[in-house]
Amino acid sequence: MPVRVAHVGTGNAGRLALAGLIGSPDYELTAVCVSTPEKVGVDAGALAGLDTVTGITAVGDLDALLATAPDCVVYCAMGDTRLKEAMADCCRILAAGVDVVGTAPGMLQYPWQALPPKYIERVEEAAREGNSSLFVTGVDPGFANDLLPLALTGTCQTVEQVRCMEIADYATYDGAIVMFDVMGFGKPLDEVPMLLQPGVLSLAWGPAIRQLAAGLGITLDAITEECERFPAPEAFDIAAGHIPAGGLAALRFEIRGMVGDRPVIVIEHVTRLREDLRPDWPYPASGGGSYRIEITGEPSYSVDICPTSRKGDHNHAAIVAAAGRVVNSIPAVIAAPPGIRTTLDLPLITRPGLVTEFVPAQ
């Protein structure tokens, strides 16, 4: 019997997660909730970019969504710029007795020591009230910072450092809010964007670092951060908009989990808007982007994950992966005990029945 699932948010990740729900025989879509008035009343198939009429049209509020009595809600609404609202939404869904799997709020991937205890307790209380569970995931922060490095370190005799890297050209990423408002691309270098305000990098990726530390059984003394920015040598356009000369065009940052004065867990991002910018920075292993996991220990590893897609480039493929991780996790989260669930306490997520007939590349 299909699992009854409702869906919130139809942005870049949400649209692809919705397509995954519609295309799977394992799920029955009950409702779609959107924040854009123009999308209200639009069929879910159209919102997912499919040539499919589902008969489920979008609503504009959670009450209407919850009235359809789903077993689980896939929550892909924006969380970066509306953390308070996203937390409240998730608490409301959990208290109604509905499990939540999604991409936001990101800090709920592993909130302990990242959020004040009172905020964590509100989520846990809502989960107890509704006998429901929540799992937030993605790519980075997400499975590239927890599932994959934990699997590799599980083969090691000793581990000295774990480094997780995203190395990507974001020129084709069309999320304007993330690109301009959050990351600050195109802005003058004397203007500090939201992501680079003191402590924000640690808030965003600190949960992933602390989850790795918990999985490795170590206690961190501190989390530190560092960033470097580079301006556009001349004006040019990207998918999300215009980058003026002198505006931010390349960004590199590190968040480090420290034991004493030693960085034991490091998450590093190298983000360019043009391939020729900062050739001294690391380049992806293939195409326009890759995720690299470097483990120093016995044995040591350097593993590159190079996402590709028949329907888009590396940026599209990475979002497909995030959506797939969310959708494929639904049965495990429904079966999990109430509360905030993480990669450390969920079983290995697999999806029997995913293998399809081979389709040769066009």
Buried (B, 14 or more C-beta within 10 A) or exposed (E): EEBBBBBBBBBBBBBBBBBBBBEBEBBBBBBBBBBEEEBBEBBBBBBBEBEBEBEBBBBBEBEBBBBBEBBBBBBBBBBBEBBEBBBBBBBBBBBBBBBBBBBBBBBBBBBEBBBEEEBBEBBBBBBBBBEBBBBBBBBBBBBBBBBBBBEBBEEBEEBEBBBBBBBBBBBBBBBBEBBBBBBBBBBEEEEBBBBBEEEBBBBBBBBBBBBBBBBBEBEBEEBEBEBEBBBBEEEBEBBBEEBBEBBBBBBBBBBBBBBEEEBBBBBBBBBBBBEEBBEEBEBBBEBBBBBBBBBBBEEEBEBBBBBBBEEBBBBBBBBBBBBBBBBBBBBBBBEBEBBBBBBEEBEEBEBEEEEEEEEEEE
